[in-house]
Structure formats: structure tokens, C-alpha cells
Amino acid sequence: MLTIPDLTLLFMGVVLSLAVALIWMLHDLEPKLARLRSRSDRVSRDRAE
């Protein structure tokens, strides 16, 4: 049976892993989002002219 300190460390490990996964996902998505943003800016500028 897990004790309270063991469960706390397990919970902290799970939360830390999820946080790292989220940051990694955002880090990978950022260049793609920036490219899409620049493309949509170009399209909206072309339509305005």
C-alpha cells in the first residue's frame, strides 16, 4: 500500500509530466501557428487592396 508521501510524489510526478508535455506541444505548434498567422495576414492584406 502506498503511503501519503508516496502518493504525493506520484501525483507531483504525474502533474509535472503533463506540464512538460503541454509545454513541448506548444513549443512544437508555435512555428506552425506563426506561419498560419503570417499567411492569413497576407490574404487579408490582398483582399483589402
Phi and psi in degrees as GROMACS dihedral restraints (atoms count N, CA, C in turn):
[ dihedral_restraints ]
;  ai    aj    ak    al  type     phi  dphi    fc
    3     4     5     6     1   -80.6    20    10
    4     5     6     7     1   139.1    20    10
    6     7     8     9     1   -87.1    20    10
    7     8     9    10     1   171.2    20    10
    9    10    11    12     1   -58.9    20    10
   10    11    12    13     1   -46.8    20    10
   12    13    14    15     1   -62.1    20    10
   13    14    15    16     1   -35.5    20    10
   15    16    17    18     1   -65.8    20    10
   16    17    18    19     1   -42.7    20    10
   18    19    20    21     1   -65.0    20    10
   19    20    21    22     1   -37.1    20    10
   21    22    23    24     1   -63.9    20    10
   22    23    24    25     1   -45.8    20    10
   24    25    26    27     1   -63.9    20    10
   25    26    27    28     1   -39.5    20    10
   27    28    29    30     1   -62.5    20    10
   28    29    30    31     1   -45.5    20    10
   30    31    32    33     1   -62.2    20    10
   31    32    33    34     1   -43.4    20    10
   33    34    35    36     1   -63.3    20    10
   34    35    36    37     1   -38.2    20    10
   36    37    38    39     1   -64.1    20    10
   37    38    39    40     1   -41.5    20    10
   39    40    41    42     1   -65.2    20    10
   40    41    42    43     1   -45.5    20    10
   42    43    44    45     1   -63.4    20    10
   43    44    45    46     1   -43.1    20    10
   45    46    47    48     1   -63.2    20    10
   46    47    48    49     1   -41.8    20    10
   48    49    50    51     1   -62.7    20    10
   49    50    51    52     1   -42.6    20    10
   51    52    53    54     1   -65.0    20    10
   52    53    54    55     1   -38.9    20    10
   54    55    56    57     1   -65.0    20    10
   55    56    57    58     1   -43.4    20    10
   57    58    59    60     1   -63.4    20    10
   58    59    60    61     1   -42.2    20    10
   60    61    62    63     1   -63.0    20    10
   61    62    63    64     1   -40.7    20    10
   63    64    65    66     1   -65.3    20    10
   64    65    66    67     1   -44.9    20    10
   66    67    68    69     1   -63.9    20    10
   67    68    69    70     1   -41.3    20    10
   69    70    71    72     1   -63.4    20    10
   70    71    72    73     1   -42.7    20    10
   72    73    74    75     1   -62.7    20    10
   73    74    75    76     1   -45.3    20    10
   75    76    77    78     1   -64.5    20    10
   76    77    78    79     1   -37.1    20    10
   78    79    80    81     1   -64.2    20    10
   79    80    81    82     1   -38.4    20    10
   81    82    83    84     1   -73.5    20    10
   82    83    84    85     1   -32.8    20    10
   84    85    86    87     1   -79.7    20    10
   85    86    87    88     1   -25.3    20    10
   87    88    89    90     1   -57.1    20    10
   88    89    90    91     1   -47.6    20    10
   90    91    92    93     1   -62.3    20    10
   91    92    93    94     1   -37.6    20    10
   93    94    95    96     1   -65.3    20    10
   94    95    96    97     1   -42.2    20    10
   96    97    98    99     1   -65.8    20    10
   97    98    99   100     1   -37.8    20    10
   99   100   101   102     1   -64.6    20    10
  100   101   102   103     1   -40.2    20    10
  102   103   104   105     1   -64.2    20    10
  103   104   105   106     1   -43.2    20    10
  105   106   107   108     1   -63.4    20    10
  106   107   108   109     1   -40.2    20    10
  108   109   110   111     1   -62.9    20    10
  109   110   111   112     1   -43.9    20    10
  111   112   113   114     1   -68.0    20    10
  112   113   114   115     1   -34.7    20    10
  114   115   116   117     1   -66.4    20    10
  115   116   117   118     1   -43.3    20    10
  117   118   119   120     1   -68.7    20    10
  118   119   120   121     1   -33.4    20    10
  120   121   122   123     1   -63.3    20    10
  121   122   123   124     1   -42.7    20    10
  123   124   125   126     1   -63.6    20    10
  124   125   126   127     1   -41.8    20    10
  126   127   128   129     1   -65.3    20    10
  127   128   129   130     1   -43.3    20    10
  129   130   131   132     1   -67.9    20    10
  130   131   132   133     1   -33.2    20    10
  132   133   134   135     1   -68.1    20    10
  133   134   135   136     1   -38.5    20    10
  135   136   137   138     1   -65.6    20    10
  136   137   138   139     1   -36.8    20    10
  138   139   140   141     1   -70.9    20    10
  139   140   141   142     1   -30.8    20    10
  141   142   143   144     1   -73.2    20    10
  142   143   144   145     1   -25.6    20    10
